């Protein structure tokens, strides 16, 4: 299998840095081809801005959508952006590894998404009609590929439970799982979450890597989160709301999955 590991942590000697190295070694030893995008080591530019687009004349107004489309179609994107797109097209599975900072991914990783997910590449693809609203949410360029998050957080697992102060982890990760990964077509695997990172000693690290190793061994056999495809009949088009007979009376993130998602947790 071809695997891309997108890593976003500024310190190689951190828990995240150790887990990145563990994953790389485990995957290679298992016979997979692996590429790593270590965003801090690459000094990745996080902001999508006019200086990304060589076709823009000085002082010309910048339109992130149309300029992204023009550069992608003309082959004039910045070299580092095109390189990351090539890695995504190459990979069978993509693992995104990051610490949960302020309830979401680090800015450098969000900036990677902003710049790499160009118009015509990750969005803005497919026909729009009365029955088909673009190739997205289950369709798209990444269809047939898998993606998984490996996330660390200092909080306890109960803090991210259904009644926990931080809200359910599945809800916090929904914008990433559904909006960033499922939107362009990835099959999204349940995340691997490490809690209480400040309390990880040698014994806890051994348990975490054992569990993570099992998840890596099962990348192609683990059942994905059963998100509902947009164009398969569950949603009214063009309103893009669920049909009234599906999950009647229910609202919230869970209605967009045909079964409750289960968050994988590291041992505590």
Buried (B, 14 or more C-beta within 10 A) or exposed (E): BBBBBBBBBEEBEBBBBBBBEBBBEBBEEBEBEBBBBBBBEBEBBBEBEBEBBEEBEEEEEEEBEEBBBBBBEEEEBBEBBBEBBEBBEEBBBBBBBBBBEEEBBBBBBBBBBBBBBBBBBBBBBBEEEEEEBBBBBBBBBBEEBBBBBBBBBEBBBEBBBEEBEBBBBBBBBBBBBBEBBBBBBBBBBBBBBBBBBEEBEEEBBEEBBEBBBEBBEEBEEBEBBBBBBBBEEBBEBEEEEBEEEBBEEEEEBBBBBBEEBEBBBBEB
